[in-house]
């Protein structure tokens, strides 16, 4: 009996243990299942969050696309308006007749050389003044030797800059229009102006000039008298004041001056200005102009065709401190014996020989000098000369006047080289 009870007791304990074991398994299984469920829920939640982020990105992208589409629509609207405006302006332009380009009469040449025969009367557009320029209705133009040099190609290929070329640079007339920055002139002013000597532009009904090279013309001065001043007057003025060192107020000690070809445009101004500078003046010219030069103040006048004139000897035996040389074809060997020890020849028509002589004198340290000279355009110099004329201390000697329609005659007359003073072209 005791053994049966023991077996029974062991059996019961085994059953209890199995039950406990099954319960523990169930608990573990339940915990495992709950863990899986929780993990799955977390994954589902994360996936939902990710989906929400993606949906938000898509919404933002849609908004950006909408903004871009709106901007594009606005741009298209603006372009449409602009095109409509342009079409409207075109229609307005089509309705209104275009302004005709204003033309003027001018004289031109279209190639190098040819003299007066190469001049042509044409119509070209009226120039428009730049901000510092003045538009002048031309009344008178003077012709200078440099005009022929430009035409003959002396300064090629630099000048003229292009063809056709309108020659001449000394003009007088009336202001009709001024540039936006011009301060000292207005429409209706009577003026004299100097254009670019090598470019020209003066032989036309209208010209444009720099304000800085334009001067008021006194009422008592005619357009022809004024037009004769710029190139010739400035050449004489600068030769005497800059290169010869003469003060025109007469304050310098007296110098002996020789002016060759004194009856030409430059020479006549040089004689008058030298006398204002307290100089003793000897002048060369042809027989017919001797009295004219004496009347302008020359102390001695030599006929260049006589032996004395050819040798350039002063009738009083004086040596020259300065020679204002306006004539061609006189050699240094002719000048040298007539110069003082520090004498100077100022060459106003320099050629290759003049520059060679200048270089030789510099290299050999010669006290006697030959100085080639070109005119420098200076408004204050021009103003000074105009003022002298206003005071009656200087005058323009006019050889002849020619109507614009006969410019060829004026060109021929001046080119011959025997004019007494200035040859002027006048506009009707």
C-alpha positions as CSV (number, residue, x, y, z in Angstrom):
1,X,0.0,0.0,0.0
2,X,2.8,2.3,0.9
3,X,4.3,1.8,-2.5
4,X,1.1,2.6,-4.3
5,X,0.7,5.8,-2.4
6,X,4.2,6.8,-3.3
7,X,3.7,6.1,-7.0
8,X,0.4,7.9,-7.0
9,X,2.0,10.9,-5.3
10,X,4.9,11.0,-7.9
11,X,2.3,10.8,-10.7
12,X,0.4,13.7,-9.4
13,X,3.6,15.7,-9.0
14,X,4.6,14.9,-12.6
15,X,1.2,16.1,-13.9
16,X,1.4,19.3,-11.8
17,X,4.9,19.9,-13.3
18,X,3.7,19.4,-16.8
19,X,0.8,21.8,-16.2
20,X,3.3,24.3,-14.8
21,X,5.6,23.7,-17.8
22,X,2.7,24.2,-20.3
23,X,1.7,27.4,-18.5
24,X,5.3,28.7,-18.7
25,X,5.4,27.9,-22.4
26,X,2.1,29.6,-23.0
27,X,3.3,32.7,-21.2
28,X,6.5,32.7,-23.3
29,X,4.5,32.2,-26.4
30,X,2.1,34.9,-25.5
31,X,5.0,37.3,-24.7
32,X,6.6,36.4,-28.0
33,X,3.4,37.0,-29.9
34,X,2.8,40.3,-28.1
35,X,6.4,41.4,-29.0
36,X,5.8,40.6,-32.7
37,X,2.5,42.4,-32.6
38,X,4.2,45.5,-31.0
39,X,7.1,45.4,-33.5
40,X,4.6,45.1,-36.3
41,X,2.6,48.0,-35.0
42,X,5.7,50.2,-34.7
43,X,6.6,49.3,-38.3
44,X,3.1,50.3,-39.4
45,X,3.4,53.5,-37.5
46,X,6.8,54.3,-39.0
47,X,5.5,53.5,-42.5
48,X,2.5,55.8,-41.9
49,X,4.8,58.6,-40.8
50,X,7.0,58.0,-43.9
51,X,4.0,58.1,-46.1
52,X,2.9,61.3,-44.5
53,X,6.3,62.9,-45.1
54,X,6.3,61.8,-48.7
55,X,2.8,63.1,-49.1
56,X,3.9,66.5,-47.6
57,X,6.9,66.6,-50.0
58,X,4.5,65.9,-52.9
59,X,2.3,68.7,-51.7
60,X,5.2,71.1,-51.4
61,X,6.4,70.1,-54.9
62,X,2.9,70.7,-56.2
63,X,2.9,74.1,-54.6
64,X,6.3,75.0,-56.1
65,X,5.0,73.8,-59.5
66,X,2.0,76.0,-59.1
67,X,4.2,79.0,-58.3
68,X,6.4,78.4,-61.3
69,X,3.3,77.9,-63.5
70,X,1.9,81.2,-62.2
71,X,5.2,83.0,-62.9
72,X,5.3,81.6,-66.4
73,X,1.8,82.7,-67.0
74,X,2.6,86.2,-65.7
75,X,5.7,86.3,-68.0
76,X,3.6,85.3,-71.0
77,X,1.1,88.0,-70.2
78,X,3.9,90.6,-70.0
79,X,5.4,89.4,-73.2
80,X,2.0,89.6,-74.9
81,X,1.5,93.1,-73.6
82,X,5.0,94.2,-74.8
83,X,4.4,92.7,-78.3
84,X,1.1,94.5,-78.4
85,X,2.8,97.7,-77.5
86,X,5.4,97.3,-80.2
87,X,2.7,96.5,-82.7
88,X,0.9,99.6,-81.6
89,X,4.1,101.7,-82.0
90,X,4.8,100.3,-85.4
91,X,1.3,101.2,-86.4
92,X,1.8,104.7,-85.1
93,X,5.0,105.0,-87.0
94,X,3.3,103.8,-90.1
95,X,0.6,106.5,-89.7
96,X,3.2,109.3,-89.2
97,X,5.4,110.2,-92.2
98,X,9.2,109.9,-91.5
99,X,11.2,113.1,-91.1
100,X,13.2,113.8,-94.2
101,X,17.0,114.0,-93.7
102,X,18.0,117.6,-94.2
103,X,20.6,118.1,-96.9
104,X,23.1,120.9,-97.6
105,X,25.3,122.0,-100.4
106,X,29.0,121.2,-100.2
107,X,32.2,120.9,-102.2
108,X,34.1,117.6,-102.0
109,X,36.8,115.7,-103.7
110,X,36.8,111.9,-103.9
111,X,40.4,111.0,-104.5
112,X,44.0,112.4,-104.1
113,X,45.2,115.1,-106.4
114,X,43.4,116.8,-109.3
115,X,43.4,120.4,-107.9
116,X,40.4,122.6,-108.7
117,X,39.2,120.2,-111.5
118,X,38.6,117.4,-108.9
119,X,36.2,119.5,-106.8
120,X,32.6,118.5,-107.1
121,X,29.4,120.3,-105.9
122,X,27.2,117.8,-104.1
123,X,24.4,117.6,-101.5
124,X,25.2,115.8,-98.3
125,X,23.4,115.5,-94.9
126,X,23.6,118.5,-92.5
127,X,25.9,117.4,-89.6
128,X,24.5,117.0,-86.1
129,X,26.5,118.7,-83.3
130,X,27.8,116.6,-80.4
131,X,27.4,117.7,-76.8
132,X,30.5,120.0,-77.0
133,X,29.9,121.3,-80.5
134,X,28.2,124.1,-82.3
135,X,26.3,123.9,-85.6
136,X,27.2,127.0,-87.7
137,X,25.5,128.2,-90.9
138,X,28.5,129.2,-93.0
139,X,28.9,132.7,-94.3
140,X,32.6,132.7,-95.4
141,X,35.5,130.3,-95.7
142,X,39.2,131.0,-96.3
143,X,41.5,128.7,-98.2
144,X,45.0,127.8,-96.9
145,X,48.0,126.0,-98.5
146,X,47.6,123.1,-96.1
147,X,44.3,122.4,-97.9
148,X,46.2,121.6,-101.1
149,X,48.7,119.4,-99.2
150,X,45.8,117.3,-97.8
151,X,44.2,117.0,-101.3
152,X,47.6,116.0,-102.8
153,X,48.1,113.2,-100.3
154,X,51.0,114.8,-98.3
155,X,49.6,113.3,-95.1
156,X,48.4,110.0,-96.5
157,X,47.3,107.5,-95.2
158,X,46.3,109.4,-92.1
159,X,44.5,112.3,-93.8
160,X,42.0,112.7,-95.2
161,X,40.4,110.0,-93.1
162,X,38.0,109.1,-95.8
163,X,36.5,110.1,-99.2
164,X,34.6,112.1,-100.2
165,X,36.4,114.9,-98.3
166,X,35.0,118.3,-97.6
167,X,38.1,120.7,-97.6
168,X,39.0,123.8,-95.6
169,X,39.0,124.6,-91.9
170,X,38.6,128.4,-91.4
171,X,35.0,129.4,-91.2
172,X,32.8,132.3,-90.1
173,X,29.0,132.3,-89.8
174,X,26.0,132.2,-87.5
175,X,25.2,129.7,-84.7
176,X,22.0,127.7,-85.4
177,X,22.2,125.0,-82.8
178,X,24.4,124.1,-79.8
179,X,25.2,120.8,-78.1
180,X,23.9,120.0,-74.6
181,X,27.1,121.0,-72.8
182,X,27.8,124.2,-74.7
183,X,27.7,127.1,-72.3
184,X,29.0,130.2,-74.1
185,X,27.0,130.3,-77.3
186,X,23.4,130.4,-78.4
187,X,21.5,130.4,-81.7
188,X,22.0,133.7,-83.6
189,X,25.5,134.4,-82.3
190,X,28.0,135.5,-85.0
191,X,31.2,133.5,-84.7
192,X,34.5,132.5,-86.2
193,X,35.8,129.0,-85.8
194,X,38.7,126.7,-86.6
195,X,38.0,123.1,-87.6
196,X,40.5,120.3,-87.7
197,X,43.0,121.6,-90.2
198,X,43.7,118.1,-91.7
199,X,40.1,116.8,-91.6
200,X,38.5,119.9,-93.0
201,X,34.7,120.2,-93.4
202,X,34.4,123.9,-93.9
203,X,33.4,124.2,-97.6
204,X,29.7,123.5,-96.9
205,X,26.6,125.4,-96.0
206,X,26.7,124.1,-92.4
207,X,29.6,123.0,-90.3
208,X,30.1,121.7,-86.7
209,X,32.9,123.2,-84.6
210,X,34.2,122.6,-81.1
211,X,33.0,125.2,-78.6
212,X,36.7,125.5,-77.5
213,X,37.7,126.6,-81.0
214,X,34.9,129.0,-81.6
215,X,35.0,132.7,-80.8
216,X,32.4,135.4,-80.8
217,X,32.7,137.7,-83.8
218,X,32.4,141.5,-83.1
219,X,29.7,143.3,-85.1
220,X,32.2,145.5,-86.8
221,X,34.1,142.5,-88.2
222,X,32.8,141.0,-91.5
223,X,32.5,137.3,-92.0
224,X,35.2,137.4,-94.7
225,X,37.6,139.2,-92.4
226,X,37.0,136.8,-89.6
227,X,37.3,133.7,-91.8
228,X,40.8,134.9,-92.8
229,X,42.2,134.7,-89.3
230,X,42.4,131.1,-87.9
231,X,45.2,129.2,-89.6
232,X,47.2,132.1,-91.0
233,X,46.8,134.3,-87.9
234,X,47.6,131.5,-85.4
235,X,50.7,130.5,-87.5
236,X,52.1,134.0,-87.3
237,X,51.2,134.4,-83.6
238,X,52.7,131.1,-82.5
239,X,55.9,131.6,-84.6
240,X,56.5,135.0,-82.9
241,X,55.4,134.3,-79.4
242,X,56.2,130.6,-78.8
243,X,59.3,130.1,-81.0
244,X,60.8,133.6,-81.3
245,X,60.0,134.6,-77.7
246,X,58.4,138.0,-78.6
247,X,55.9,139.5,-76.3
248,X,53.2,141.4,-78.2
249,X,52.8,144.1,-75.6
250,X,56.2,145.5,-76.7
251,X,57.9,144.7,-73.4
252,X,60.8,142.6,-74.9
253,X,64.0,144.1,-76.1
254,X,64.0,144.8,-79.8
255,X,64.8,142.0,-82.2
256,X,65.5,142.0,-85.9
257,X,62.9,140.0,-87.7
258,X,62.9,138.8,-91.4
259,X,59.5,137.7,-92.8
260,X,59.8,136.0,-96.2
261,X,56.8,135.9,-98.6
262,X,55.4,138.7,-96.4
263,X,52.5,139.5,-98.7
264,X,50.9,136.1,-98.2
265,X,48.3,135.2,-95.6
266,X,50.7,134.3,-92.8
267,X,53.3,136.9,-93.7
268,X,50.9,139.9,-93.5
269,X,49.8,138.9,-90.0
270,X,53.4,138.2,-89.0
271,X,54.5,141.7,-90.0
272,X,51.7,143.4,-88.1
273,X,52.2,141.2,-85.0
274,X,56.0,141.6,-85.0
275,X,55.6,145.4,-84.9
276,X,53.3,145.1,-81.9
277,X,56.2,143.2,-80.3
278,X,58.6,146.1,-80.8
279,X,60.6,144.3,-83.5
280,X,62.5,145.8,-86.4
281,X,60.9,144.1,-89.4
282,X,62.4,143.4,-92.8
283,X,60.0,141.9,-95.3
284,X,60.4,140.2,-98.7
285,X,57.7,140.4,-101.4
286,X,57.1,141.2,-105.1
287,X,57.4,144.8,-106.3
288,X,53.6,145.4,-106.4
289,X,53.2,144.8,-102.7
290,X,56.1,146.9,-101.3
291,X,53.9,149.9,-100.4
292,X,51.3,147.6,-98.8
293,X,53.8,146.1,-96.4
294,X,55.3,149.5,-95.5
295,X,51.7,150.7,-94.7
296,X,51.4,147.7,-92.3
297,X,54.6,148.7,-90.4
298,X,57.5,146.9,-92.2
299,X,60.7,148.9,-91.6
300,X,62.5,147.5,-94.7
301,X,61.0,145.8,-97.7
302,X,63.0,143.8,-100.3
303,X,61.9,142.8,-103.7
304,X,62.6,139.1,-103.8
305,X,63.3,139.2,-107.5
306,X,66.3,141.5,-107.1
307,X,69.9,140.3,-106.3
308,X,69.5,141.8,-102.8
309,X,66.2,140.2,-102.3
310,X,67.5,136.8,-103.5
311,X,70.4,137.0,-101.0
312,X,68.0,138.2,-98.2
313,X,70.5,140.9,-97.1
314,X,69.0,143.6,-95.0
315,X,69.3,147.1,-96.7
316,X,70.6,148.4,-93.4
317,X,73.1,145.6,-93.0
318,X,71.4,144.2,-89.9
319,X,71.7,140.5,-89.0
320,X,68.4,138.7,-88.2
321,X,67.7,137.3,-84.8
322,X,64.7,135.4,-86.2
323,X,63.4,134.6,-89.7
324,X,59.7,133.8,-90.1
325,X,60.0,131.7,-93.2
326,X,56.8,131.5,-95.2
327,X,58.3,131.0,-98.7
328,X,59.4,127.7,-100.3
329,X,62.8,126.8,-101.9
330,X,65.2,129.0,-99.9
331,X,68.2,127.0,-98.7
332,X,70.0,127.1,-95.4
333,X,73.1,128.4,-97.0
334,X,71.2,131.5,-98.0
335,X,69.9,132.1,-94.5
336,X,73.0,131.3,-92.5
337,X,75.2,134.3,-93.5
338,X,72.3,136.7,-92.5
339,X,71.7,135.3,-89.0
340,X,73.1,136.5,-85.8
341,X,75.3,134.0,-83.8
342,X,72.2,132.6,-82.2
343,X,69.8,133.3,-85.1
344,X,66.8,131.1,-85.7
345,X,64.8,130.2,-88.8
346,X,61.2,129.2,-88.1
347,X,60.1,127.1,-91.0
348,X,56.3,127.3,-91.5
349,X,56.2,125.1,-94.6
350,X,58.5,122.3,-93.5
351,X,59.5,119.5,-95.8
352,X,61.9,116.6,-95.5
353,X,65.0,118.9,-96.1
354,X,63.8,121.2,-93.3
355,X,63.6,118.2,-90.8
356,X,67.0,117.0,-91.9
357,X,68.6,120.4,-91.4
358,X,66.9,120.6,-88.0
359,X,68.3,117.3,-86.9
360,X,71.8,118.2,-88.2
361,X,71.8,121.4,-86.2
362,X,70.7,119.6,-83.1
363,X,73.3,116.9,-83.4
364,X,76.2,119.3,-84.1
365,X,75.1,121.7,-81.3
366,X,74.9,124.5,-83.8
367,X,74.0,127.9,-82.2
368,X,72.1,128.8,-85.3
369,X,68.9,126.8,-85.5
370,X,66.2,125.8,-88.0
371,X,62.9,125.0,-86.4
372,X,60.1,123.2,-88.3
373,X,56.6,124.4,-87.1
374,X,53.0,123.3,-87.4
375,X,50.1,125.3,-86.2
376,X,48.5,124.3,-83.0
377,X,44.7,124.9,-82.7
378,X,44.1,127.0,-79.6
379,X,40.9,128.9,-78.9
380,X,42.6,131.4,-76.6
381,X,45.0,132.4,-79.3
382,X,42.2,132.9,-81.8
383,X,40.3,135.0,-79.2
384,X,43.4,137.1,-78.7
385,X,43.7,137.9,-82.4
386,X,40.0,138.6,-82.8
387,X,40.3,141.1,-79.9
388,X,43.3,142.8,-81.6
389,X,41.2,143.2,-84.7
390,X,38.3,144.6,-82.6
391,X,40.8,147.2,-81.2
392,X,42.0,148.1,-84.7
393,X,45.6,146.8,-84.1
394,X,45.3,144.0,-86.6
395,X,43.5,143.5,-89.9
396,X,42.9,140.8,-92.5
397,X,44.1,141.6,-96.0
398,X,41.8,140.0,-98.5
399,X,43.1,139.2,-102.0
400,X,39.8,138.2,-103.5
401,X,36.2,137.0,-102.7
402,X,34.5,134.3,-104.6
403,X,30.9,133.0,-104.4
404,X,30.4,129.4,-103.3
405,X,29.2,128.4,-106.8
406,X,32.7,129.5,-108.0
407,X,34.8,127.6,-105.4
408,X,36.9,126.2,-108.2
409,X,38.1,129.7,-109.1
410,X,39.1,130.5,-105.5
411,X,40.9,127.1,-105.3
412,X,42.9,127.9,-108.4
413,X,43.7,131.5,-107.3
414,X,45.0,130.3,-103.9
415,X,46.9,127.4,-105.3
416,X,48.9,129.6,-107.7
417,X,50.7,131.0,-104.7
418,X,50.7,134.7,-105.7
419,X,47.7,136.0,-103.8
420,X,48.1,139.1,-101.7
421,X,46.5,138.1,-98.4
422,X,43.6,135.7,-98.1
423,X,41.3,134.1,-100.8
424,X,37.8,133.9,-99.5
425,X,34.7,131.9,-100.5
426,X,31.4,133.5,-99.6
427,X,28.0,131.9,-99.3
428,X,25.0,133.6,-100.8
